[in-house]
Each structure stands twice: as C-alpha cells, then as structure tokens.
C-alpha cells in the first residue's frame, strides 16, 4: 500500500500502528505536501520524514513541490479557518496526486498519515480519499489511530525518537492566522547573505542533520530546550545627505525609533558614537581591524558576512552581555547628514540544544 506522509511526528506512530493492523502489506511512503511554506520548511520536514522512514525501514518517495499549483487551487479561500473549505481543497489536491502515484507504482491501497493529526478533520480526509480513489479502483484506508489514547502515545513516541515537532500545520494562511498578533512572522525571514538566524528554519535543518549524523555514529544524546532573547532586523536603510548608502547592521542592534537623523561633522573617522539612540558607526577599516583583517573588501564582507554567533561574540567582547546599542558598519564614515530608517524586534524564543551523554 502507498502511505501519504505529511510529517514525521504523524507518520512514525501511524506507520507502526498500520503494520500491526496490516502485517502482510508492504508499506511505501510518499511525501507530497505542496501546501508547506516556505520551501526551507518543506525541506526540513522531508529531512526528518526520511530519517523516520530509515528507522522504520520503509521505502520513501519524494513528490514535487508544486506550490504554485496549490496556491491556485485554494485561491479565494485564504481566510478560511482550520478544518474549513481550504483544508478540503488541500486534501483533495494532495490525495489526487497520491492516487495517481499509487496507480503508477501498481499499488492497490492508499492511506494518509494526516489521519493521526489532531488538527485535521477525519471526515474531510475520508471523503477526499474516497473521492480520489474510486475512479482508479484503489481501496482507501482511513483507520482512526487517535482514539483510546493514541494521540498521547503518538507524541510520546515522537519525543522518544527525537522527531521534529513543527509548530504550525504547514500552509502560509494557517501560519498567518496563528501569528496574527505578532508584527512579523519569523518563519518567513531568511537573510539573502546566507546567514543562519537563531531558532530559524535553517538552524533547525542544521540541527536535525546533526542528530541524524549522531544517530548513524551510535552516539547517545538528549535534546533540551533553552529560552533566550531572540532578535530580528525587520528593515533598515541608511542615507547620507538624502542618498541611500551601503551599510551593515550588526546582530542585536536594537533601534528605539524607526527614524533617526543626525549629523557627523568629521570626515573619514574610524568610528563615531551618537548619543541620539546610542548609535555606533564603524568604518569597515575599524571593523576589519577587530577581526585581524579577515576581509579584503567591504563588498566581500557584505556578500559573505560573519556567522551570527561570531557577531554576538564580537559585541560581547567590545560591550557587554546585555548591550543592544545599534552598530552600523559603513565602507567609510563621511561628514554629512545621516538618516536611519530601521525597525527591529527583541522577543522571547526557545531553541533546541544537543547534550551528549
């Protein structure tokens, strides 16, 4: 039988129970989830699904990431609640692809691990399976493994196997509704310079790759969660005499005001500190000297900056552990009138850490 897989937390328990219920069936996994956004989250979930399937020793296929197809299908239903009309359309689309793939492989049965998700409507899923399977003559299975404490056992197994437990169902509209009280959605933030932000999707990808490596080496470890103050720079623009100039904002630079203007009277100084909003200006020459001339040019630095932890260490070395003063790095500090348009957020967050035993 073909099993549509949405995520490792749902699939690991579901497949174990499915094997008990259908011991003679060969189980093949199919990861097809074009609803997941952004792409990095899609890749993270597939990474952990693959790890789960390797543990369970089942074959896994990866479907195409047909995000535009999904967007077009749910157009007009963006504001629907969870378990509403948008979910029904989403299930129909995904089950249709699963049925087509099952027929291609010659599989006679189809089911989906979505059936174990507490946030999904069982009747919607059953209807989608039946509707898409009947034209192909494929038998659909809709077992309810949630009942009699199944959901509790599912989460306990996920914790035991150290699976990635995502904090939203996957789609952009569900995520937007979930984060409607926040001024930004950190899951959608990814710097174009390739930096990996703390507690970002990219940092989780690196984290679960490390877990997979440790498991293959037979290393024993535990996962703990730490609470910390996270930071995001939402936007920033620096102007000199009304013209935008290239600049770099050091991590944890927190701006009290979204707009600040000030004048610098000296030309080509290495650093300048303004008492207005405690803003520090560093020339690239000064900044690079702190790093023992790590970079050849300002452009090289902009394209491939330090890692975030290196920026934090530099800040701690020069200031202190609690300093949030803005640090703006410029190629050169010129005399003139500066305008800084910037917005940043400091907020409580949690991050997973690996403890070797």
Secondary structure, 3 states (H helix, E strand, C coil): CEEEECCHHHHHHHHHHHHHHCCCCCCEEEECCCCCCCHHHHHHHHHHHHHHHHHHCCEEEECCCCHHHHHHHCCCCCCCCCCCHHHHHHHHHHHHHHHHHHHHHCCCEEEEHHHHCCCCCHHHHHHHHHHHHHCCCCEECCCCCCCCCHHHHHHHHHHHCCCCCCCCCCCHHHHHHHCCCCCCCHHHCCCCCCCCCCCCHHHHHHHHHHHHHHHHCCCCEEEEEEEEEEEEEEEEEEEECCEECCEEECCCCCCCCCEEEEEECCCCECEEEECCCCEEEEEHHHHHHHCCCCCCCHHHHHHCCCCHHHHHHHHHHHCCCCCCCCEEEECCECCEEEEEEEEEEEEEEEEEEEEEC
